[in-house]
Amino acid sequence: MRTADFIAFNLKLIERQRLRSAMLLAAIAISVMAINLLTGIGEGGKQFVLGEFNLLGKNVLIMLPGKKETTGGIPPLTGEATRDLTLRDAEAIARLGNVSAVAPLIAGKMEISHDKLSREAFTIGSNRAFFDIRQLEVAQGKALPQLPFEQSQAVCVIGSKLRKALFGTKPALGQWLRASDNRFRVIGILKDKGEGLGFDMNEAIIVPVANAQALFNQAGLFRVFIELRSLDGLQKSQQRIIALLKERHEGEEDVTIITQNSLLSAFENILNTLTLAVAGIAGISMLVAGILIMNVSLIAVSQRTREIGLLKALGCPARTVALIFLSEASIMALSGALLGIVISELLLYVARGLYPTIPFTTPLWAQLGSALIATATALLFAAIPAHKAANMAPVDALLDKKARQA
Amino acid sequence: MIELRQLCRSFQIGDQCVHALEHIDLKIERGEYLSVMGPSGSGKSTLLNILGLLDTPSCGEYLLNQAATSQLSEEGRATLRREHIGFVFQSYHLIPRLTARENIELPLILAGMAPKQRKPLVDKVLTRLALTDRAAHAPNQLSGGQRQRVAIGRAIVMKPQLLLADEPTGNLDSVSGREVIELLEELNDEGITLLVVTHDQSIGERARRELKMIDGRIASDSANNTVATSTAP
């Protein structure tokens, strides 16, 4: 029997049993969709997080107050230490040989107001180097000026959303903002950049670090970004920084340095596990679809016993009888898989529209894999019924008493 | 063309052994027209199934075209069925979702013939059976006589040497039944070997050679009146 004839023969069958075929198609489509959708979301989340960390250059170290004793897992994002990390510490680090820039960071939420409008905004105290290290670009005006760490100046750079919330369509540059008892002149507006790992820079306000210390009434730094001149001495520079801090902190090693690589690999491990777990859950739905296929095929074999008998009487070899059932299952599986992939792509397209910053995309391996698994499952589960049909004795099949006469 | 030698067929039903066919000896020449008659349970359908290679004998030998068939696998028997034997059933055995044309075309499809080669063959059969204007109809849109003609068309489209008909008029009124049997006889006139199993006396008597079966034996054979007694053990 020719391939085209197998397809034509099965299409007539599928068309005749519309409801049954539709249900089967839906079962396969849903399981394929589940795999694609869940891996799409998992991958999107992973790419999003990795993308966030990639915003920092490879040659940037992050220093947190507090010492992390264990290895593996996620490094502590909020350090705890008895001794503060101070601006003087940051200055001392900046004087080290391989260090090209240091950005101290203080952050917190603060009520920011202009005229009668106010908004609780994420307030960051840092310096000019922060803009370079975090790759922040200014759409209007300019970045924070180059200042000694401990010098304050009543200026700020604000995110585009915050600008819109406080100024609407009116110009913001040169205007004054109020934050508790302090006033800041707006000197720059950030380019729209989207979320940045928990803090949305579009809603942030950036002020000189010394002003932030006053604002929050806090001397200790939240963290310090350290940019190295070259990657070559990374290990050595890290040790030198630790040694320096230890010396400055009376012999106590109470800071943690995170490299981008260690952070990335920790997150990547977790996120990969998550994606796999999610794919596994989707795989279970495939198994359910497979069992459904088997049941439907078994019913089909007993319903079509007389037809099988006829095919055998017409000289159809057992192999062809089996192939008729297997090809029907494959046609259903492939079209179901295709349908599932199309639907999941549509849904992910919608999701990308709703959350433009998260790259929801199903990797090719998941698409091909889900189609392959669907087909393999269908074939595997249809194999038993097909085998049963193929091995029926022709005379018994023809005389199937249970069936109505055709 | 066909030779049965001491052929038996028994079935195990529960703890009872039923002998459907007992030591049958039969020779059928090419182009013969036989009828097989007998009461229910006399083994006529079993004989037809064995002649059609749908069933296998318990003992004895069946030679088709001088070749023994008892050692053949199911695949081997399928090939012989496909190439040499056509079946006509009482209940037509048409596939309801296929049109008349597609039902007739089915053996050619199963044999893997290309669509271009299939079309003229099917057209010829449709014309021969005066079914051309019903070709696109599904079986449930056809009368009983038309359905059986479609079934005959399917049986002869592969140009078999042997046509086996099991109660071909059993589900038909007398007019359609007569038409169908005349059609089968015409095919026999064209050279096909025809064997009709029937319990209808008037149809059985039309055959040139009549077999009567009782209790799994050939009780009488119009070609050889001694069969019944000589084979009795």
Contacts between the chains, C-beta under 8 A, distances in Angstrom:
chain1	res1	chain2	res2	distance
A	1	B	109	6.2
A	1	B	110	5.6
A	1	B	111	8.0
A	1	B	112	5.5
A	2	B	109	7.6
A	2	B	112	5.7
A	2	B	114	7.4
A	4	B	115	7.8
A	5	B	109	4.8
A	5	B	112	7.9
A	9	B	109	7.2
A	12	B	97	5.3
A	12	B	98	6.7
A	12	B	102	8.0
A	13	B	97	6.6
A	15	B	97	7.9
A	16	B	97	4.3
A	306	B	93	6.7
A	307	B	95	5.9
A	309	B	93	7.8
A	310	B	93	4.8
A	310	B	95	7.1
A	311	B	106	8.0
A	311	B	110	6.7
A	312	B	54	7.5
A	312	B	78	6.7
A	312	B	81	7.9
A	313	B	52	7.1
A	313	B	54	6.1
A	313	B	81	6.5
A	313	B	87	5.1
A	313	B	93	7.7
A	314	B	81	7.2
A	314	B	82	6.6
A	314	B	87	7.8
A	314	B	106	6.4
A	314	B	107	4.8
A	314	B	110	5.7
A	314	B	154	7.5
A	315	B	78	5.0
A	315	B	79	6.5
A	315	B	80	7.6
A	315	B	81	4.1
A	315	B	82	2.3
A	315	B	83	7.0
A	315	B	85	7.9
A	315	B	107	7.0
A	315	B	110	6.8
A	315	B	111	7.3
A	315	B	158	7.8
A	316	B	78	6.6
A	316	B	82	7.5
A	316	B	110	4.6
A	317	B	75	5.3
A	317	B	78	5.0
A	317	B	79	7.5
A	318	B	74	6.2
A	318	B	75	6.6
A	318	B	78	7.4
A	319	B	75	7.8
A	320	B	110	6.5
A	393	B	55	7.6
A	394	B	54	4.5
A	394	B	55	7.7
A	394	B	74	7.9
A	395	B	49	4.9
A	395	B	54	4.3
A	395	B	55	4.5
A	398	B	54	6.8
A	398	B	89	7.6
A	398	B	93	7.3
A	405	B	91	4.2
A	405	B	92	8.0
A	406	B	91	6.7
A	406	B	92	6.6
A	406	B	93	6.2
A	406	B	94	5.7
A	406	B	95	7.1
A	406	B	96	5.5
A	406	B	139	7.0
